[in-house]
Amino acid sequence: MLMVQLEKVDVTSTRLWANDTVRYRYNQMRYYVTTILPYLEEATILFREIDARLQDPDLGKKERKAFIASREELVRTRFEEKIRDLNTTQGVLLVKLITRQTGVNLYEIISDFKSPVAALKWQAWAKVNGFNLNRKYHPEEEQDLESIMEGLGYPLPAFYAMQANR
């Protein structure tokens, strides 16, 4: 028996739209995603940095709190004004994409890094604005978003493939 491993090939074609509204919404989402990509990249780098630092068993409670506060201040000085200028849809997309890239929902991140009370406060704010920070990311439910991210060079992180194999 002969076995050959072929390279992965992406087959693409021109997308057929159901109507102009669907095409407009897709293009608008693509524009919004390209707008928030710098914040997404910074957020995922920051998450991995904080998570790696907090895994240190020698890190005391005061050092942990000071480290998180310093990183929070860094983000505030660099991005607060720009993030405040995002509209609600861009904010929801940013939350979804942070969850996609880290594999952890934003509620858990806030609860772990800050406090459960802070997580509850932000969850209440998100609920008022029609979103749930405690929601996991499901790639099969976000096909347009997945298409956009893969088209921009951000493939689905490997831990989603591991979850699918379970």
Secondary structure, DSSP 4 states (H G I P E B T S, - for coil): ----PPPP-----PPPPSSHHHHHHHHHHHHHHHHHHHHHHHHHHHHHHHHHHHT-TT--HHHHHHHHHHHHHHHHHHHHHHHHTS-HHHHHHHHHHHHHHHSS-HHHHHHHHT-HHHHHHHHHHHHHTT--TTPPP-GGG-HHHHHHHHHTT-PPPHHHHHHHT-
